[in-house]
Amino acid sequence: MAADWLKFLNQPRSIETERDWSESPREILSLILSNLFFKDRRSFKLVCKSWNSIIPNTPLLPPAIDSQYFDSPCLIFSQRSSDCWKLFHSVYNGYYYLEFPELKDAEIHFSKDGWLLMSRDKSNLFFFSPFTKEKLQLPPTTDPFYSVCFTSTPTSPDCSVFGILGKSTRGRVNLGHIKIGDEEWELETFDNGAHYFWFSECPPVFCNGVYYCFDFNSRNFRVFDPRKDDDEHRWITCGECLETSEDEDNEDEGDEEDEDDEEENDDDEEDDENEEDDEELTETEEDEEEKEDEDEEEVKENEEDDYEEEEDDEDDDYDNGILYESYFAEVEGDIWGVFVTNHDRGFISVEKWDFAKMCWKKLDDLGDKCLYVSPSGTFAETCGVSGMANKIYFNKFHGKNGVMYSLTTRKYHSIEGNFASKNAFGLTEMDHGTWIKPTLHKM
């Protein structure tokens, strides 16, 4: 059919002949549609009724295995009053439902490679795949977990589970880890020393063979390395960013004070010289000089006010002292962090951990990638559909529409509709939802 359409286009035609685009082959329209997203997809459906009919309705079941949208990330969350679980499809911008009676009252702790790590009482963990309904039980622990993760698909013999136990304190941390196939958990306790560990609810990040646990007070990591035998190197602090930045700020303030002192001395010398010159000037010249000085001072004051306003705006935007949300993901051997500050969730920063300098480096652009972030599951995706890259997909909604944050516009946008806002006021957040990506070759 596609070949016939191309042959039709190449035929000589008179200028007066009009093409009926509504009769375009469905195969070609479907191919065009598969490379559109967001506003381009909405414009496509507005061309005519024929083109609009190509847009698939939200399926009652997950997309077919052979569908190009089967592996599109979905946000999954439970309907508390029933056995149904609701899945939001990020490309269709629609919902479908699946029934899992075996998951009644279960809670999601972590998501990866199409699998969920869940529990009913936080101490009896099990794996579950909502796409194959396969379930794998783990041995019970004596204490529930505060946060937990796993390294790879649980059907792999290399899969391990690691987490921070709920009885941990800021001064002493209790960790638990197990390898798939083992019958008991290995439990370990470490003293945090003089520096308290303010552990966050974010799941640990497994990267390059070790586990990174975020400290939301200092914004660095505590690292557990299972390959080390001695406690001194098995649980360590990774990075002292907060202290370093404070020292640099103190040095900068000291330099500024020295510069201010030098400027004051220079001003005193200039004042003495001006006093000597004033005695030799006529009364008219003195008036002209005073007027020029007043003009210069006014310009200088205006410039200083503008500069201070710019500094205040930057400080207000970053609001470094108040971190309301944070999410982390392993991305091709690196760790990316999404930091949401300001009470209105209006400033979002994406940063990459610098392993050499042990501090965060800001990312202004995600390139061809987008991020799916939720409290129990965060990952990056390479975007093959135009319009999806350089965006962060949250577990937030505007009405029934999914919401993403564009690093280009620095605004929240609804996937469909015209909603756009610099803050998250009025958005609904699915606290217990998590992003999951079906991955056939890993199941």
Salt bridges, closest charged atoms under 4 A:
ASP71 OD2 - LYS437 NZ 3.63
ASP113 OD1 - LYS442 NZ 3.57
ASP143 OD2 - LYS167 NZ 3.44
GLU186 OE1 - HIS177 NE2 3.91
GLU186 OE2 - ARG234 NH2 3.92
GLU188 OE2 - HIS177 NE2 2.74
GLU188 OE1 - ARG234 NE 2.86
ASP225 OD1 - ARG227 NE 2.95
ASP230 OD2 - HIS233 ND1 2.44
GLU243 OE2 - HIS195 ND1 4.00
GLU325 OE2 - ARG345 NE 3.21
GLU325 OE1 - LYS396 NZ 3.32
GLU332 OE2 - LYS369 NZ 3.03
ASP368 OD1 - LYS369 NZ 3.85
GLU381 OE1 - LYS437 NZ 3.12
